[in-house]
Amino acid sequence: MYKSLLRPLFFSFDPEKIHHFTFSLVKFTSKIPGFKNLFRSLYVVEDDKLERELFGLKFKNPVGLAAGFDKNAVLYNELANFGFGFIEIGTVTPKGQAGNPKKRLFRLKDDKGIINRMGFNNDGLESAIEQLKANKRKLVIGGNIGKNTNTKPEDYTKDYLECFKALHPYVDYFVLNVSCPNVGSHAKLNDKDYLEELIGAVQEANNTFEKQKPILLKIAPDLNNNQLDEIIELVKDTNLDGVIASNTSTDRTDLKASKEQLETIGNGGLSGQPIKNKSTKVIKYLSEKSNKAFPIIGVGGIHSAEDALEKLNAGADLVQIYTGFIYEGPSLIKSINKAILNN
């Protein structure tokens, strides 16, 4: 029903406008008596064999929703009824910000991809906390945190720490988003020395709490092997809890979209099917080269159960979907979980 009826309708509208509309639609239908149970009966797969324990957390199943979809933590309780094992909210920044000028979200239909340059648009830390206070504890919630666009380089760490300390009581794990290509002046965030400083400061803050929360690093899919070796070394030296591979890509090679279309769209991060192999390659390299030294959450181009199994077989412990959820609909979660059970 989604791919034959709803997707053609949704795809006839502006991507960002329809994103907000679908949020309102899911919110509304979830309040109608019986609809929550209907969604759960259609999409939720419950089986002890799907459970995963990772960095001290128990996941109902290994299929999560990547950051960027529920930026402001307004829909995670409703999205839990679609069968996710975990949901990552954010990216959250200390202050709310509008992000980059519109139009900033584009579909590449022939490629089953999306290009975005949203620019960490979100309602800010306090708003996210208010939403998270309504957490019904249906599943694991991750907090993806970043810096405000206008923050000076010397204050980057301060932004991350502000988000980390305030969100600590409300999320189950944290992701340091240092690899988004859609935020200005983020070069410093890719510097290994600075990353060591940032991770150290966040871990120091973590230790002030009675219960520490896992901290993960989200990396780009465009890193070469030398840079990936640095990531492996960084995780080892800082005792990070894990890595999310990967964020969106700036690469535009081998796309079906025309050169004219891409020039009209302009810069931004590419997600979806075009980065599937690239992200899987990163996962495989990190897993094999580190000898499975740390957990990996695999994300990038998962549009089918086979795509998810490919990530898991490459070394991912959990997977996340985003663009695949938009193109394939909520049945994708169910099909992945069933495939894992049958594999």
C-alpha positions, 0 to 999 in steps of 0.5 A: 500500500505504501509504495503503490499508493502513499509514496507516489502521492508523497513524492508529488510534493516538496520533500521537506513539506511532506516530511512535516505533513507525515509527522502530523499524519502519524501523530493524528492517526496514532491518537485514533483508538485502535490505530496503535495496535493496528500499526503494531500488528502490521509491522512489529516482529517480536522474538527473543532471537532478535534481541541484541545486547550492546554496550550495556544496553538491550535492544529489542531488535537490531533495526534502528531509525537513524538521526535526522528523521525525528530531529526534535524528538517529537515522534519517537513514541509513535514511531516505536509502533512501526517495529524499530528496535531503537531510535536516534533523535537529533542532531540536537544543538544547544540553541535552536537554529533554522539551518540552511536556506530552503530549498535544501532537501532533494530526491534523486528518484532514479537513484533511490537517494536523497541529497540534503543540506539541512544544516542541523535545523532543530528546535534546540536542547530545551525543546528536545528535553521537554519532548523526551520527558514524555518517553514511554520507554518502549525502546532504546533512544539515542541522542545525536549531538552537535554544535551550533553553526555560529559557534566559534571553533574554540567553543565547539567542545562547550556546545557538545558538553552542554548537550551531553550534560543536559540530555544525559538523564533522557537518552540511552546512548550518545552520538558525537556528530562530527562528520556532517557535510552540511554544517559550515566550518566543521573542518576542525571536527575531522582533526584527530587531535581535536577529536581526542580532546572532544571525546576526552572532555565528554568522557570526563563529563560522563564520569560525573554521572552515577550511571555512564552512557555509551558514547559513539562517533559517527563517521563519513563514508568518504574516508580513505583507508589511512583515515579509517586506520586513524579512526581505529586508533582513536577508538582504541586510545579513547575507549570509545564505545562504538562507531556509526558508519556512516554519515552522508557522502559528498561523492557524486560519482556513478549517479543516474541523475543528470549533471544538470540536475545535480548542478541545480541541486548544488552541495549537500550530503548524499544518502540512500542506495548510491552510498550502500556499497561505500558504507558497507566497505567502511564497515567491513574495513573497520571490522576486519582491521580492528579484529572486531574490537568495537561495536559498529552500527551500519547505516547507508543505503539499506532499502531491503532485507538483503541490504541489511544482511549485507551490512551485518555480514560485513561486521555491523552489530546493528543497522539503521535506516533513513532514506530506505524508510522514506522510499520503502515504507515501514514494511522494510523494518518488518522484512529486515527483522524476519530475514534476520530470524530466517538467516 
